Amino acid sequence: MKILSSLGLLVGVIVGAGMFALPYVVVKAGLVWGSVHLVLAFLLLTFLHLLYGEVVFRTPGKHRLPGYARIYVGEGFSKLSLASAILGFNGALLAYGILGGIFLARLIGGGSAPLLTFGFFALGSVILALKLKNVGTINFVLVIPLILFVFALYILTFPSAYVSNIGAGESRYWFLPYGVFLFAFAGASAIPDVADVFKKRNEPLFQRVVVWGTLIPLILYALFIFSVAGVSGALTTPDAISGLARMVGPQALTVGALIGFLAVFTSFLSLGADLKNLYVYDYGWSPLASLTMVVLVPVGLFLLGASDFIWTIGAVGAVAIGIDGITIILLALAVRRRKLSRVFSSPPVLWLLASGLLAGIVYELVHFFA
């Protein structure tokens, strides 16, 4: 039961809105580059999750990433980690709202997706104000029908899906999948909770759970990409679902949109509750002020023109997940210096990975301001 609950916890955090963007960015970048990003993101995030797990196992008490940063690398980097967390939270909430509006438009058979995004945010804020309990558990449970839907879609589209339909892409989009895949595989926020399931006592089993908890999304993503992009080809849409209308029929699309909406909505509630608690406990704000910030920031960003689903999760993945990755590497190096670690990588390798993540952050910011 410990294995199943911890595995479900990690998979439930990783699999979410990011999955729906993958077929589109792979088609844009091409089969070869899309596959490279898929494999590299899986390897990188699995490694980071394992490094983070080792830090958690070696450190007494319960903390989150900013707390570990405060212990090992100082107050300044802790504040940077906290700012990155807030950036990541708000970017993810914005992405959930954009995708939720698209799914709602599909479910009601029309309507303005941007307008329905505001409805999504309004409904989410009302439920967050009600202090709904067990949102996290509901989120994990909803991953099961999402996984079943992907397998059903794979079986349904297999006769008509061809790798050749994905195409070679365009060189200007070769790095488009980078941030999107980082976002799709990110699960570091669940690592302390997964370690807590084992009471920090069985690290080898914990490590196997981390590997499988990241490998399952890899398999799921590969099937989903092939099922959607292999059929839709150049007509693949950013939300993946809309472009399949002619192949799977309206009823199957409605089911997919419903499952996708529920998964995105519960993820919004879970993440929104976490961000609200962060404002309350780390900044000392009132619950009302915290809830207001949780809702107003993503809505404000949307009103300012941040309405592109792919761009949003790509930016969050490259910048926020990049900063988190660098933080985890610095923690691992600090633990190694204190001779508390069995880190299975040399410092030069860790510094190389940190440099790569920093380059990804710089590239994304330059691309944004260009």
N, C-alpha and C positions, 0 to 999 in steps of 0.2 A: 504493500500500500504506500510506503514511503517513496518507492521508486516511481509508482504511477502518479502520485500526487505531485511530486517534484517535477516529473517529466511534463505533466499537463500544465503545471505552472509556467515553466519556461516556454513551451510551445505556444501556450495561450498568449503570452506577452509578445513573442516574436511575430506570429502570424496575425496579420491584420490588414489595414488599409493599403500598406505598401505592396501587397501581393497584386492588387488590381492594376498597378502601374507597370509591372514588369513586362508583359507582352509588348506594350507600345514602345518602350525604350529599347527593347531588344530588336524590334523591327527597324527602328530608326538607326540604331548602331550597326545592325547586321548580325547574322548568325555567329560569326567568329568572335567579334568583339563582345557581343552579348554573352556568349558562353564564357569568355575570359573573365568578364566582370562577375558573372554568377559564381564561378569557382573561386576566384580570388576573394570575393566578399565573404563567402562561406568560410574559407580557411582563415581569413583575418579575424572575423568576428568570433569564430570558435576559439582561436588562440587567445583573443582578448578576454573572452568569458572565462577561460581556464586561468589566465593570469589573475584576473579579478577574484576568482574563487580562492586562489591561493592566498591572496591578501586578506580576504575575509576569514579564512581558516587560521591565519597566523595572528590575527588581531583580536584581543579580548573585547567583549561588549558588542552591542548592535549599532551599526552606523550605516549611512548611505555614502555615496561617492564623495560628496563635499566633506563629510565627516572624516573619511579616511584620508582625504587630501590634507585636511587640517592637521591630522596626526603625523603624517609622513613628510609632507612637502611644504607645510607652512600655511599661514592664514591667507596670504595673497592668492595662492593657487586655489585655496578652498573657495574664495569668493569668485574666482574665475569659473570654477566648476559649478558653483551655484548659479551663476549667470548663464552658463551653458545649459544647465538643467531647465531654467525658466524659458530660455530661447527654444529649447527642444520641445518642452511641454506646449507652449503657445503655437509653435509651428505645426506640431502634430494635431492639436485641436483644430487649427485652421484647415488642415488637410482633411480631417474627418468631416468637418462641416461642408467643404466643397464636394467631397465624394457622397456624403449623405444627401445633399441636394440633388445630385445626379441620379442616385438610386430612387429617391422619392418621385422624381419626374417619371422614371421608368415604371414605378409601381402604380401611379395614378393615370398612366397612359398619356402623359403630356404635361403641360405647364412649364413655367420658367424655372430652370434649375437654380440660377442665382437667387431668385425670390424664395424658393423652397429651402435654400441654405439658411436664410434668416429664420425660417420656420424651424429648421433643425436646431439652430442655436437657441431659439426661444424655448423649445420643448426641453432641451437639455438643461437649460438654466433652471427651469421650474422643478425638474426632478432632482437636480443637485441641491436645490433649496429645501427639498423634503427630506434630505439626509437618508436617501435610500441605502439600505444595508446590503451587504453581500454582492455588490456590483462586480467585484473582482471575480467571485466564484461564477456568476452568471456569464461573465466574459469568457472564462476558461471553458465552460460547458458549451457555449455557442461555437467554439472552434471545431467541435465534433461535426455538426452539420455542414460547416464550411469545408472541412476535409472531405466529407462524403460527397458534397457537391462537386468538388474538384475531380474526384475519381469518377463520378457519374458523367461529368462533362467530358472527361478523357475517353471513356467508353463510347459515349454518344458521337463524338467528333472524330474518333480514330480512323474510320474508313475514308474520311475526306480531308484529313490533316496531313500535310506534307512538309518536310523540313525545307524543301526548296521554296515554299511560299514565303518563308521568313526573309529571304533575300540577303544581299550583301550590304545593305544600308548605305549611308553616306558618311564620308570622312569627317564632315563637320559635326556629326553626332556621335563620334567614337567614344567620347567621355561623358555623354549624357547619362548612361546607366550608373555611373560611379556613385553619386549620392543616393540615388534611388535604391540601389542594392544595399548600401550601408544601412539605410533606413529600414529596409525590409528584413534584414537579419539582426538588427539591434535587439538585444535582450538583457543588457547588463543590469537594468533596473530590477530584474527578477533574481539575480545571482545571490544577494544576501538572503532572500527568502528561501531559495532552494537550499542554500547551505544550512539555514536554520531548521529545515525539515530533518536534516541528518544530525542536528545538534552539534555540528562541527566535529563529528567523531569519526566519520568514515569517508575520508577524502578520496580514496581510489574509486569508490562507488559514485561519489559526487561527480568526479571527473567524467566517468562514463555517462552519467545522466546528462551532463553538459554537452558532450559530444553528440549523443543521440538527440538531445533537445534542439540542437542546431542542424543536425543531419535530416531530421524529419521535415522541417521547412524547406530544405534544399530539394528533397524529392518532390514535395508538394509544389514548389515553385516551378521546377522543371516540367512537370506534367501540365501545370496550368499554362505555362508559356507555350508549350507545344500544342495544347488543345486550342488555344485562342489564336496565336500568331500563325500556327500551321494551317488554320482554316481562313482567317480573315486576311492574312498577308498585309499588303500595303493599306488595307482598309481598317486595320486594327485601331480602335479608339483608345483614348487615354484611360477610360474606366474599364476597358476590356469587354464588358458585358454588352454594350450597345451594338458593337460591330458584329455580333453573332446572330442577330435577329433572323436572317434568312436561313441559317444553318440549323439552329436548334428549335426554332419556333417561339412564338410569344409566351406560351405557358412556361416553358423551361426558363426563359429569360426572366419572367416574373418571379419564379422561385429563386433564381440566382440573385436577383436584385433584392428580394426580401431577406435572404440569408445574409447577403452583403450589408444591407442596411442595418440589420440587427447587430451584426458583428461590429460595424463601425460605430453604431450608437452606444453600445455597451462599452466599447473602448473609450469613447468620448467621456462617458460618465466616470469610468474608472480613473482615467488620466485627469479629468477635471477635479475629482475628489482629492487625488494626490496633490495636485497643484494648489488647491484650496488649503489643504493641511500644511503645505510648505509655507504659504503666506502666513497662516495662523501661528505655526510653531517656530518658524525661523525668523519671521519679521515682526511677530506680535500683533498682527492686524486682527480686527474683529471678523467674525464669520461673514457678516454682511459685506464688508469692504473686500474681503478675500473673494467671495462669490462674484462680486461686481467686476473685479479684475479678471477673474477666470473667463468671464463671458465677454467683457468689453474689448480686451486686447485682440483676440482673433476676429471679432466682428469689425473692429476698427481697421485691422489689416486688410480684411476683405473689402471694406468700403474704400480703402486707399488704392485698391486695384490688384491686390494679391489674390487673384481668383484662378490661377493656373495650378491645377492639382499636381502635375508632374514637376513643375518648377518648385513648388512649395516643399514637397517631400525630398526633392533633390538637394535643395538648399539646407534643409534641416539635417539630412543625412551627412552631407559633406562637412558642414560647419559644426553643428552640435554634437553629432556622433564622432566627428573627427577630434573635437576637444576632449570628449569623454575618453576616447581611445588613447590620446596622448597622456591624459591624467592617469589612466590605468597603467600605462607603461612606466611612468614616473614612480607610481606606487610600487610596482614590481621591482624596479631598480633600487628603491629605498629599502624594501624588505630584504633584497639580496645583500645590500651593504651591511644590514644589521645581522646578517647570517641567520635569518629566520626562515630562509626560503629553500625550496628545492626546485627553483625555476629552471625549466628545461630549455633555456635559451641564453646565449651569451649576450652581454651588454651591447656589443656592436650590432647584433641583430635587432635588439630592442630599439636602439637609437636609429637604425635604418628605417624601421617601421614607423617610429614617431616622426621622422623626417618626411616619409611618404604621406602620412596623414596631414602634416602641416602643409605640404605642397598642395594637397587636395583642398584644404581650407583656403589657401591663397588663391588657387585657381578659381574656386567658386566665387570668392569675393571680387576678384578682378573681372570675372565674367559678368557679375551682377552690376558692377559700377561702370562697365565699359559702355 
